[in-house]
Amino acid sequence: MKKNVFILIYFTILLICTTYQDFNLVNKFGELARSPIFLFVPIFIFYEFFRLKSRTGNSLSITVLQKNLGFYFLTITFVGIIPILYYFLNGQYVFLKENLFLKYIKGLAYIIIIFLYIRHVYFIMSRLSRRQVFYSFLTALTFLNIVLIVEYFSMPEALLFLHSKDIPYYRIRLLTAESSWTGTIYVVYSSISLYLATMLYSKKIFYKVYIILSFLMYGLLTQSKGFFIVLLLSIILYSFKYFSLRKVSIRNFMLVFIFIGLFFVIFGVFGEFYYSAFMRDVENYTSLATRIGLTLAGLKVFLTHPLGTGTGTYIVSLSKEILNSFNTLNSIFESIFKVKPNLLELQRLTTSTVGLSVKSGVLQWLTIGGVFSLLFFLFTFKHLNKATKKVSIIRFSFIFTVLAVTTYISLDIKYEVWLLFTFIEYNLKFIERNSME
């Protein structure tokens, strides 16, 4: 019993650290240290050896997600070394003051940590009871609520000592670098907590009301345009589940009607605010031009390097295509918005490797691994989609997360994304085990 309590406390700390994505050690060790999860790597490795040595609980067992990510890692390790050798043979070892081989190693390190993280989380959840897993997620969600409330009432100087830069910030960002990173965190933690509360306490409404109010509080206070757009798209895609000409029923009809109504309510309440914010961004700031420019550049790199550029030399190809995208960006903005795009941030990205990546996690991995990344996403998303077909709350979270990482969220240190994917597999295994008993 005491052992389980220790694991419970440890897992709760791990969940809280998963939400911390602006760790100030990033200033000393680079982007890999933007999340404190890298500090857990010795524990992850020790636990792997412990399971292997003890030979308990099928220590060498591996899930579909882990298997897919393992094969992907081996593939891009091989693919990525080829362009490194090509550049080295041509006498180029450094690009924008970044050693290409070290960049290659650091890129692989992200995937190694993700692999160890998802295995570790899966093992830990398997050691705990469902109630204990629920308490850990609920505690982490409560922690997020406290941070959100403190931040809201002390902006723009909120919790600056916990961030990598001591600069005032005027939107809700929790313990991340920017507000757009927070949407997946709240969606994942709220949905998993709500799902477990529904399974464990079907007749008690306190937990469910608290979790729903937590999510609504975040939705009302956040000003993330990416979250707003993806939330609306997720509602539409999720409602397709209940729209079928083959299975017409009053229940499904009412659910579709509710989701459509919810879409228009959210759009009606927040639409004007986000539209105004969007137009201000077009005219005065760099974020929209930067995201579109990086997307165009990433697509061009993927199309011209179908086998991928590797985790080291992608910076060379991406920087080149960013510069090539300027004329296209000018044409797009002048024809659609009647203004010239602000390209200052894009220009800065071509002078340094700091932040030089595609904002979309899926597209970033496509530039690195080409068709191998595409296959990884196709097989993984197909597997996880099938696993959530009968789990409505988690399915919505999965749809939202896939849309987010396809459009505006990265994958490398966004461990809550991998946490959701791991929970889906853990939950599937739990359901299958119970159905056999």
C-alpha positions as a printed Julia matrix, in Angstrom:
437×3 Matrix{Float64}:
   0.0     0.0     0.0
   2.79    2.43    0.93
   4.55    1.55   -2.32
   1.46    2.46   -4.31
   1.13    5.79   -2.48
   4.72    6.62   -3.39
   4.05    5.75   -7.05
   0.86    7.82   -6.93
   2.73   10.9    -5.64
   5.5    10.37   -8.18
   3.03   10.04  -11.07
   1.24   13.23   -9.99
   4.54   15.12   -9.97
   5.32   13.71  -13.43
   1.92   14.9   -14.73
   2.51   18.4   -13.34
   6.0    18.54  -14.84
   4.51   17.49  -18.17
   2.59   20.8   -18.23
   5.74   22.84  -17.49
   7.04   23.89  -20.91
   9.08   27.03  -20.32
  11.7    25.72  -17.88
  14.49   28.24  -17.47
  17.21   25.63  -18.03
  16.43   26.13  -21.72
  18.78   29.11  -21.54
  21.69   26.81  -20.64
  20.97   23.54  -22.43
  18.77   24.52  -25.39
  15.22   23.58  -26.45
  15.52   20.04  -25.11
  15.51   21.55  -21.6
  12.44   23.73  -22.14
  10.55   20.95  -20.34
  11.85   19.46  -17.06
  10.92   16.01  -18.4
  14.51   15.59  -19.6
  15.55   15.51  -15.93
  13.47   12.33  -15.5
  15.47   10.43  -18.13
  17.75    8.71  -15.55
  14.62    7.51  -13.73
  13.1     6.29  -17.02
  16.24    4.33  -17.85
  16.64    2.95  -14.32
  13.02    1.76  -14.38
  13.58    0.02  -17.74
  16.58   -1.85  -16.3
  14.67   -2.65  -13.12
  11.78   -4.2   -15.06
  14.19   -6.11  -17.28
  16.15   -7.47  -14.31
  13.07   -8.34  -12.24
  11.39  -10.0   -15.24
   7.99   -9.09  -13.88
   4.94   -7.77  -15.69
   6.19   -8.84  -19.13
   9.04   -6.34  -18.99
   9.74   -6.48  -22.72
   6.1    -5.84  -23.72
   5.65   -3.04  -26.22
   2.49   -1.29  -27.44
   1.62   -0.36  -31.02
   2.48    3.31  -30.39
   5.85    2.37  -28.87
   6.58   -0.05  -31.72
   5.71    2.55  -34.38
   7.84    5.22  -32.71
  10.73    2.77  -32.29
  10.71    1.87  -36.0
  10.43    5.55  -36.89
  13.46    6.36  -34.74
  15.58    3.64  -36.38
  14.51    4.85  -39.83
  15.36    8.51  -39.39
  18.6     7.62  -37.6
  19.73    5.97  -40.83
  18.11    8.49  -43.19
  19.44   11.46  -41.23
  23.1    10.42  -41.35
  23.18   10.35  -45.19
  22.81   14.14  -45.74
  25.23   14.73  -42.84
  27.87   12.68  -44.68
  27.07   14.52  -47.92
  27.61   17.94  -46.33
  30.75   16.77  -44.52
  32.25   15.42  -47.76
  31.62   18.84  -49.3
  33.4    20.57  -46.44
  30.34   22.02  -44.67
  30.22   21.11  -40.98
  28.39   24.12  -39.56
  25.29   26.09  -40.57
  24.3    29.33  -38.8
  26.89   28.54  -36.1
  25.26   25.14  -35.46
  27.28   21.96  -35.86
  25.22   19.74  -38.19
  26.22   16.47  -36.53
  25.42   17.77  -33.04
  22.07   19.05  -34.37
  21.43   15.54  -35.73
  22.18   13.99  -32.32
  20.0    16.52  -30.47
  17.13   15.89  -32.89
  17.3    12.15  -32.18
  17.44   12.86  -28.43
  13.92   14.37  -28.56
  12.53   11.13  -29.95
  14.46    8.96  -27.49
  13.01   10.94  -24.56
   9.5    10.74  -26.02
   9.87    6.97  -26.42
  11.1     6.55  -22.84
   8.34    8.89  -21.6
   5.45    7.0   -23.2
   6.79    3.64  -21.99
   7.29    4.98  -18.48
   3.84    6.57  -18.26
   2.24    3.38  -19.59
   4.07    1.25  -17.0
   3.23    3.6   -14.12
  -0.48    3.79  -14.97
  -0.54    0.0   -15.2
   0.82   -0.19  -11.65
  -1.9     2.09  -10.25
  -5.61    1.53   -9.84
  -8.02    3.5   -12.04
  -9.01    5.62   -9.06
  -5.39    6.47   -8.36
  -4.83    7.45  -11.99
  -7.92    9.65  -11.74
  -6.72   11.33   -8.54
  -3.37   12.11  -10.17
  -5.01   13.74  -13.21
  -7.5    15.6   -11.05
  -4.69   16.95   -8.86
  -2.73   18.05  -11.92
  -5.84   19.74  -13.33
  -6.35   21.54  -10.02
  -2.73   22.68  -10.17
  -3.42   24.11  -13.64
  -6.5    25.91  -12.32
  -4.48   27.51   -9.52
  -1.77   28.63  -11.95
  -4.43   30.03  -14.31
  -6.17   32.01  -11.56
  -2.89   33.38  -10.14
  -1.75   34.3   -13.63
  -5.03   36.01  -14.55
  -5.0    38.27  -11.5
  -1.29   39.13  -11.71
  -0.75   39.7   -15.43
   1.48   40.81  -17.07
   4.06   40.06  -14.34
   2.62   36.64  -13.5
   5.04   33.96  -12.28
   7.9    35.39  -14.34
  10.45   33.63  -12.11
   9.16   30.3   -13.46
   9.67   31.27  -17.11
  12.73   31.29  -19.33
  12.49   35.02  -19.99
  11.73   37.71  -17.44
   9.46   39.61  -19.86
   5.85   40.73  -19.17
   3.2    38.62  -20.9
  -0.4    39.72  -21.47
  -2.26   36.46  -22.14
  -2.9    33.18  -20.32
   0.07   30.89  -20.98
   0.25   28.84  -17.76
   3.79   27.47  -17.44
   4.44   27.42  -21.19
   6.26   29.79  -23.51
   3.13   31.18  -25.18
  -0.65   31.05  -24.96
  -1.13   28.89  -28.05
   0.62   26.0   -26.24
  -1.99   25.78  -23.49
  -5.02   24.48  -25.42
  -3.85   20.88  -25.77
  -2.83   20.81  -22.1
  -6.3    21.74  -20.81
  -8.1    19.57  -23.35
  -6.01   16.49  -22.52
  -6.11   16.84  -18.73
  -9.8    17.81  -18.64
 -10.94   15.05  -21.0
  -9.01   12.27  -19.25
 -10.2    13.47  -15.83
 -13.81   13.7   -17.05
 -13.68   10.28  -18.68
 -12.31    8.62  -15.54
 -14.81   10.47  -13.34
 -17.64    9.23  -15.56
 -16.36    5.64  -15.42
 -15.67    5.62  -11.67
 -18.36    7.92  -10.28
 -21.28    7.65  -12.7
 -23.82    8.66  -10.02
 -21.77   11.48   -8.49
 -21.79   14.79  -10.32
 -19.37   16.84   -8.18
 -16.22   15.72   -9.99
 -17.81   16.09  -13.42
 -19.14   19.58  -12.7
 -15.76   20.66  -11.32
 -13.88   19.36  -14.39
 -16.33   20.93  -16.85
 -16.16   24.27  -15.02
 -12.36   24.06  -15.08
 -12.38   23.7   -18.85
 -14.97   26.46  -19.27
 -12.86   28.78  -17.11
  -9.89   28.18  -19.37
 -12.01   28.62  -22.5
 -13.36   31.97  -21.27
  -9.99   33.35  -20.19
  -7.65   32.15  -22.92
  -7.1    34.35  -25.94
  -5.47   31.71  -28.11
  -6.75   32.0   -31.67
  -5.4    28.56  -32.53
  -7.36   26.98  -29.66
 -10.57   28.74  -30.73
 -10.34   27.67  -34.39
  -9.34   24.07  -33.63
 -12.08   23.78  -30.98
 -14.72   24.75  -33.55
 -13.3    22.34  -36.14
 -13.18   19.57  -33.53
 -16.85   20.06  -32.68
 -17.76   19.74  -36.37
 -15.64   16.61  -36.93
 -16.8    15.03  -33.68
 -20.45   15.53  -34.62
 -19.92   13.44  -37.79
 -19.81   10.43  -35.51
 -23.56   10.83  -34.9
 -24.49   11.79  -38.46
 -25.26    8.68  -40.49
 -28.03    8.11  -43.04
 -27.83    4.4   -42.27
 -28.48    4.86  -38.55
 -31.08    7.59  -38.25
 -32.32    7.91  -34.67
 -33.84   10.6   -32.5
 -30.83   10.4   -30.15
 -28.28   10.91  -32.92
 -30.36   13.67  -34.49
 -30.55   15.51  -31.16
 -26.82   15.11  -30.56
 -25.98   16.54  -34.01
 -28.39   19.4   -33.32
 -26.72   20.06  -29.94
 -23.21   20.08  -31.46
 -24.28   22.41  -34.26
 -25.91   24.68  -31.69
 -22.77   24.57  -29.54
 -20.68   25.53  -32.57
 -22.81   28.62  -33.27
 -22.96   29.61  -29.59
 -19.15   29.55  -29.29
 -18.75   31.32  -32.61
 -21.35   33.92  -31.67
 -19.85   34.64  -28.25
 -16.19   34.69  -29.21
 -16.2    35.12  -32.99
 -16.06   38.91  -33.11
 -13.32   39.13  -30.47
 -11.1    36.6   -32.24
 -11.79   38.12  -35.65
 -10.67   41.53  -34.37
  -7.58   39.95  -32.79
  -6.87   38.13  -36.04
  -7.05   41.33  -38.11
  -4.81   43.17  -35.61
  -2.32   40.37  -35.96
  -2.44   40.63  -39.77
  -1.79   44.36  -39.74
   0.63   44.81  -36.84
   2.32   41.57  -35.79
   4.41   38.75  -37.22
   2.76   35.55  -35.95
   0.36   34.93  -38.85
   2.94   35.69  -41.53
   5.47   33.54  -39.66
   3.13   30.54  -39.39
   2.04   30.73  -43.04
   5.61   31.24  -44.21
   6.9    28.29  -42.18
   4.05   26.11  -43.44
   4.85   26.98  -47.07
   8.55   26.37  -46.45
   7.9    23.07  -44.66
   5.66   21.8   -47.45
   8.28   22.73  -50.05
  10.99   20.87  -48.1
   8.76   17.79  -47.77
   7.87   17.77  -51.48
  11.45   18.29  -52.64
  12.94   15.83  -50.09
  10.44   12.94  -50.0
  12.82   10.74  -47.97
  13.35   13.51  -45.42
  16.23   15.81  -44.57
  17.11   14.25  -41.21
  17.24   15.8   -37.77
  20.47   17.66  -38.53
  20.37   19.16  -42.02
  16.7    20.17  -42.11
  17.81   23.61  -40.87
  19.69   24.18  -44.15
  16.74   23.28  -46.38
  14.13   25.02  -44.21
  16.1    28.27  -43.99
  16.49   28.32  -47.77
  12.77   27.73  -48.39
  11.77   30.4   -45.86
  13.63   32.97  -47.95
  12.0    31.6   -51.1
   8.53   31.99  -49.55
   8.67   35.78  -49.22
   7.3    36.56  -52.69
   4.44   34.09  -52.24
   3.61   35.57  -48.83
   3.52   39.09  -50.24
   1.11   37.95  -52.97
  -1.16   36.11  -50.5
  -1.41   38.99  -48.01
  -1.85   41.71  -50.65
  -4.56   39.77  -52.5
  -6.52   38.57  -49.44
  -5.86   41.12  -46.68
  -4.79   44.12  -48.81
  -1.72   44.65  -46.61
   1.94   43.69  -46.73
   2.98   40.89  -44.36
   5.32   41.58  -41.46
   8.3    39.35  -42.3
  10.65   40.45  -39.52
  10.34   37.21  -37.54
  10.85   35.06  -40.63
  13.93   37.08  -41.55
  15.29   36.56  -38.04
  14.73   32.8   -38.27
  17.01   32.64  -41.31
  19.89   34.18  -39.34
  19.87   31.74  -36.4
  18.81   28.18  -35.61
  16.98   29.36  -32.46
  13.3    28.58  -33.08
  14.04   27.44  -36.65
  11.33   24.82  -37.13
   7.86   24.47  -38.59
   5.2    25.33  -35.99
   3.1    22.33  -37.02
   4.44   19.21  -35.29
   3.24   16.91  -38.07
   4.74   19.06  -40.84
   8.01   19.47  -38.91
   8.37   15.69  -38.68
   7.49   15.39  -42.38
  10.39   17.69  -43.27
  12.69   15.52  -41.15
  11.46   12.02  -42.02
   9.58   12.49  -45.31
   7.42    9.53  -46.29
   8.66    7.6   -43.24
   7.07   10.25  -40.99
   3.93   10.11  -43.11
   3.69    6.36  -42.61
   4.28    6.76  -38.87
   1.38    9.22  -38.56
  -0.93    7.19  -40.79
  -0.43    3.93  -38.87
  -0.4     5.58  -35.43
  -3.44    7.82  -35.95
  -5.36    4.92  -37.52
  -4.61    2.74  -34.49
  -5.53    5.46  -31.95
  -8.64    6.46  -33.91
  -9.89    2.87  -33.81
  -9.12    2.68  -30.09
 -11.29    5.74  -29.33
 -14.35    4.9   -31.43
 -16.37    3.83  -28.4
 -14.85    6.31  -25.93
 -16.64    9.58  -26.7
 -14.86   11.97  -24.32
 -11.38   10.74  -25.22
 -12.3    10.69  -28.91
 -13.06   14.42  -28.85
  -9.72   15.04  -27.14
  -7.98   12.91  -29.77
  -9.61   14.82  -32.64
  -8.66   18.15  -31.09
  -5.08   17.07  -30.46
  -4.54   15.66  -33.96
  -5.87   18.9   -35.5
  -3.66   20.94  -33.16
  -0.41   19.09  -33.94
  -1.26   19.22  -37.64
  -1.73   22.98  -37.62
  -0.04   24.93  -34.84
   1.34   22.71  -32.04
   4.78   21.07  -32.03
   5.49   17.49  -30.98
   9.01   17.53  -29.58
   8.41   18.82  -26.03
   4.6    18.78  -25.99
   4.51   15.71  -23.78
   0.79   16.08  -23.0
   0.16   14.99  -26.62
   2.1    11.78  -26.03
   0.42   11.45  -22.63
  -2.98   11.36  -24.34
  -1.82    8.8   -26.91
  -0.4     6.65  -24.13
  -3.58    6.89  -22.07
  -5.62    5.78  -25.09
  -3.53    2.6   -25.34
  -3.62    2.04  -21.57
  -7.39    2.46  -21.56
  -7.8     0.12  -24.54
  -5.78   -2.55  -22.74
  -7.86   -2.06  -19.59
 -11.14   -2.43  -21.53
  -9.9    -5.53  -23.37
  -8.71   -7.14  -20.14
 -12.05   -6.51  -18.4
 -14.06   -7.85  -21.35
 -12.15  -11.15  -21.15
 -12.8   -11.63  -17.43
